[in-house]
Amino acid sequence: MAERRVIVFPPGEGGGRRVQVDSETLGTAHSLHDLSVFLERAGLEGLDVVDLVNSPLIEWLGGGPEVWEH
């Protein structure tokens, strides 16, 4: 199975970051917990906070995993 691509977009005006897996937008995450829930629902299970922060699978745009507000 091909590796999936996760993109976490820069924070929006109201806070939170849009999350996309492959070409599907999953929603707006406001924390690492939100991101992990979205990814689990998309079938990417077993990722803990350390995995989310360090995973080469995730492309962080407009700031890293510590940035959630605009």
DANORHU-V968219 format. One record per backbone hydrogen bond with DSSP energy under -0.5 kcal/mol. NH is the residue of the N-H (numbers start at 0). CO is the residue of the C=O. Records with the same first field share a line. If there is no record, write none. Layout:
# DANORHU-V968219
NH: CO / CO
This chain:
# DANORHU-V968219
5: 3 / 56
6: 19
7: 58
8: 6 / 17
11: 15
14: 11
15: 67
16: 28
17: 9
18: 26
19: 6
20: 23
21: 4 / 19
23: 20
24: 22
25: 18
26: 18
28: 16 / 26
34: 30
35: 31
36: 32
37: 33
38: 34
39: 35
40: 36
41: 37
42: 39
43: 38
44: 42
47: 45
51: 47
52: 48
53: 49
54: 50
57: 54
58: 5
59: 57
60: 7 / 58
66: 63
67: 65
